[in-house]
């Protein structure tokens, strides 16, 4: 690892610890409203710290220590499953596929009509489902914290410092801005373009596909692939980062030796979103 990269990781970890210290201070001495807000943000920062540290361990081919696992566990109440999926992704990337499969099975069991999938980071036009009646009913008691933590999912996000906890194909999403024309269409509020961002549901099925493929369980692998394809191709479109969902399905097609299907998916992605789209690179790669 280069000295500059090591310094960047150190700064990221130090910054995350600083955010956690501030939130703990607010949680311990702030007003009731501030304490409630801190309780919502703390798990997300625990998950970020865990993933940063785990990424360093994986880069050095070291086992992820127990205290990092504990940090992941502290993150699990951030929302219904986004940080649990980050944990499963780390397990897959560190070669712990059987453990990853168990976490993914648990996550799939959490899905239901009362769960709403939020994506506020992408300002590009998107469709997606509105809140279901079951989700609205879950919030009738006025407990917003419970609604967010038990009946809602957020996008899964990974920074560059967490990249070793991300399946290799997904890491390319951090580099979707490739040309000057791409850069001209970016704005300050689109910093998510430098991250891996994916909705929980397609990430769940993609991880299941990869894990069951590694465990040599073809029936379960193909079941996960079918669920991913049904999600991507569902009528009415999908909520948030549909290009990335299509890209992971295309990767599965590549792994299934179906390059034409993969090419079509990448091409559809570019037709829908021609700029700031890593699918341009994937198309060029397949044409070689």
C-alpha positions in Angstrom: 0.0 0.0 0.0 1.4 3.4 -1.0 2.2 6.0 1.7 -0.4 8.4 0.2 -3.1 5.8 0.1 -2.3 4.8 3.7 -2.5 8.5 4.7 -5.9 8.9 3.0 -7.3 5.8 4.8 -6.0 7.1 8.1 -7.6 10.5 7.5 -10.9 8.8 6.6 -10.9 6.6 9.8 -9.8 9.6 11.9 -12.7 11.7 10.4 -15.2 9.0 11.1 -14.1 8.6 14.7 -14.5 12.4 15.0 -18.1 12.2 13.8 -18.8 9.4 16.2 -17.4 11.4 19.1 -19.5 14.4 18.2 -22.7 12.3 17.9 -22.0 10.6 21.3 -21.6 14.0 22.9 -25.0 15.2 21.4 -26.6 11.9 22.4 -25.4 12.2 26.0 -26.1 15.9 26.6 -28.3 17.3 23.9 -32.0 18.1 23.9 -34.4 15.2 23.5 -34.9 16.0 19.8 -31.1 16.1 19.2 -30.6 12.9 21.1 -33.1 11.2 18.9 -31.4 12.5 15.8 -28.0 11.4 17.1 -29.4 7.9 17.7 -30.4 7.8 14.0 -27.0 8.8 12.7 -24.7 6.9 15.0 -25.3 3.5 13.5 -24.5 4.7 10.0 -21.1 6.1 11.2 -20.4 2.8 13.0 -21.0 1.0 9.8 -18.7 3.3 7.9 -15.9 2.9 10.4 -16.3 -0.9 10.4 -16.2 -1.0 6.6 -13.1 1.2 6.4 -11.2 -0.9 8.9 -12.4 -4.2 7.3 -11.3 -2.9 3.9 -7.8 -2.3 5.3 -7.7 -5.9 6.7 -8.8 -7.4 3.4 -6.2 -5.4 1.5 -3.5 -6.9 3.7 -5.0 -10.4 3.6 -5.6 -10.3 7.3 -8.6 -11.7 9.1 -11.2 -9.1 10.2 -10.9 -8.7 14.0 -13.7 -9.2 16.4 -13.9 -5.5 17.4 -14.6 -4.6 13.8 -17.4 -7.2 13.7 -18.8 -5.6 16.8 -18.7 -2.2 15.1 -20.8 -3.8 12.3 -23.2 -5.1 14.8 -23.6 -1.6 16.3 -24.6 -0.4 12.8 -27.4 -2.8 12.2 -30.1 -0.5 13.6 -29.4 2.2 11.0 -32.3 1.1 9.0 -33.9 -2.3 8.1 -31.0 -3.8 6.2 -28.5 -1.5 4.3 -25.7 -1.9 6.9 -26.5 -5.6 7.2 -25.9 -5.9 3.5 -22.6 -4.1 3.9 -21.6 -6.7 6.5 -22.6 -9.5 4.2 -20.6 -7.9 1.4 -17.5 -7.8 3.6 -18.0 -11.5 4.5 -18.2 -12.4 0.8 -15.1 -10.3 0.0 -13.1 -11.8 2.8 -14.0 -15.4 1.7 -16.6 -16.1 4.4 -19.3 -17.2 2.0 -21.2 -19.5 4.3 -21.6 -16.8 6.9 -22.5 -14.3 4.2 -25.3 -16.7 3.0 -26.8 -16.7 6.5 -26.9 -12.9 6.7 -28.4 -12.7 3.3 -31.1 -15.2 4.1 -32.0 -13.1 7.2 -32.1 -9.9 5.1 -34.4 -11.5 2.6 -36.8 -12.5 5.4 -37.1 -8.9 6.4 -38.6 -7.8 3.1 -42.4 -7.3 3.1 -45.2 -4.9 2.0 -44.6 -2.7 5.0 -41.0 -1.9 3.9 -40.3 1.2 1.8 -37.1 1.8 -0.1 -35.9 5.4 0.0 -33.4 6.9 -2.5 -32.9 10.7 -2.1 -29.4 10.9 -3.6 -30.2 10.6 -7.3 -31.9 13.6 -8.9 -32.1 12.0 -12.3 -35.7 11.2 -13.4 -36.9 8.0 -11.9 -40.1 6.1 -11.4 -40.4 3.6 -8.6 -43.1 2.5 -6.2 -44.9 4.9 -3.8 -45.2 4.1 -0.2 -47.5 1.1 0.3 -50.6 1.2 2.5 -48.9 -1.3 4.8 -45.9 1.1 5.2 -48.1 4.0 5.9 -50.1 2.0 8.5 -46.8 1.1 10.2 -46.2 4.8 10.8 -49.6 5.6 12.2 -48.4 5.5 15.8 -46.2 8.5 15.1 -43.0 6.8 16.0 -40.8 8.0 13.2 -37.6 6.4 14.6 -39.3 3.0 14.6 -40.6 3.6 11.1 -37.2 4.5 9.8 -35.3 1.6 11.5 -37.8 -1.2 11.2 -39.8 -0.5 8.0 -37.5 1.5 5.8 -34.3 0.8 3.8 -31.8 3.3 2.4 -29.4 2.9 -0.5 -26.3 0.9 0.2 -23.2 3.1 -0.2 -19.5 2.4 -0.2 -16.7 5.0 -0.4 -13.4 4.5 -2.0 -11.9 3.7 1.4 -14.3 0.7 1.7 -13.6 -0.7 -1.8 -12.2 -4.0 -0.6 -15.5 -4.7 1.0 -17.2 -4.4 -2.4 -17.5 -7.1 -5.1 -14.9 -6.2 -7.7 -17.4 -5.5 -10.6 -19.3 -3.0 -8.4 -16.1 -1.1 -7.6 -16.1 0.3 -11.2 -19.2 2.4 -10.2 -16.9 4.7 -8.4 -15.4 5.8 -11.7 -18.5 6.5 -13.7 -17.3 10.0 -14.6 -14.7 9.5 -17.4 -14.8 12.4 -19.8 -14.8 16.2 -19.7 -18.4 16.1 -21.0 -19.4 13.9 -18.1 -17.8 16.3 -15.6 -19.7 19.2 -17.0 -23.0 17.5 -16.1 -21.9 17.0 -12.5 -22.8 19.3 -9.7 -21.8 19.6 -6.0 -24.9 17.7 -4.9 -23.9 14.7 -7.1 -21.0 13.6 -4.9 -22.6 10.2 -4.7 -21.2 9.6 -8.2 -17.8 8.9 -6.6 -19.4 6.2 -4.5 -20.8 2.8 -5.1 -24.6 3.3 -4.7 -27.2 0.6 -5.1 -30.6 -0.1 -3.8 -30.9 -2.8 -1.1 -33.0 -5.3 -3.1 -30.8 -5.7 -6.2 -27.7 -5.8 -4.0 -29.3 -8.5 -1.9 -30.0 -10.7 -4.9 -26.6 -9.9 -6.5 -24.8 -10.9 -3.4 -26.8 -14.1 -3.1 -25.9 -15.0 -6.7 -22.2 -14.4 -6.1 -22.2 -16.3 -2.7 -24.2 -19.3 -4.0 -21.9 -19.4 -7.1 -18.9 -19.5 -4.8 -20.5 -22.2 -2.6 -21.4 -24.3 -5.7 -25.1 -24.2 -5.1 -26.5 -23.9 -8.6 -30.2 -24.0 -7.8 -30.0 -21.2 -5.2 -27.7 -19.3 -7.5 -30.2 -19.4 -10.4 -33.1 -18.5 -8.1 -31.2 -15.4 -6.9 -30.4 -14.5 -10.6 -34.1 -14.8 -11.5 -35.1 -12.6 -8.6 -32.6 -10.0 -9.7 -33.8 -10.1 -13.3 -37.4 -9.8 -12.2 -36.5 -6.8 -10.1 -34.6 -5.0 -12.9 -37.2 -5.7 -15.5 -40.3 -5.0 -13.3 -43.0 -2.9 -15.0 -43.0 0.7 -14.1 -39.3 1.0 -13.5 -37.3 0.9 -10.2 -36.5 3.4 -7.5 -33.0 4.8 -7.5 -29.8 3.8 -9.3 -31.5 1.7 -11.9 -28.3 1.8 -14.0 -26.3 0.1 -11.3 -28.9 -2.6 -10.8 -28.8 -3.3 -14.5 -25.0 -3.4 -14.4 -24.9 -6.1 -11.7 -27.5 -8.1 -13.7 -25.2 -7.7 -16.7 -22.3 -9.0 -14.7 -24.3 -12.1 -13.8 -25.0 -12.6 -17.5 -21.3 -12.4 -18.1 -20.5 -15.0 -15.5 -23.2 -17.2 -17.0 -21.4 -16.9 -20.4 -24.2 -14.8 -21.9 -22.2 -11.9 -23.3 -24.9 -10.8 -25.7 -27.4 -10.4 -22.9 -24.9 -8.5 -20.9 -24.1 -6.2 -23.8 -27.8 -5.5 -24.3 -28.2 -4.5 -20.6 -25.2 -2.2 -20.7 -26.4 -0.7 -24.0 -29.9 0.0 -22.5 -28.2 1.7 -19.5 -26.3 4.0 -21.8 -29.4 4.8 -23.9 -31.2 5.8 -20.7 -28.2 7.6 -19.1 -25.5 8.4 -21.6 -23.3 10.4 -19.3 -21.6 9.6 -16.0 -22.2 5.9 -16.7 -19.6 3.2 -16.2 -21.6 1.1 -18.7 -19.8 3.0 -21.5 -16.6 1.3 -20.3 -18.2 -2.1 -19.9 -19.4 -1.9 -23.5 -15.9 -1.0 -24.8 -14.6 -3.9 -22.8 -17.0 -6.4 -24.3 -16.2 -5.2 -27.8 -12.5 -5.9 -27.4 
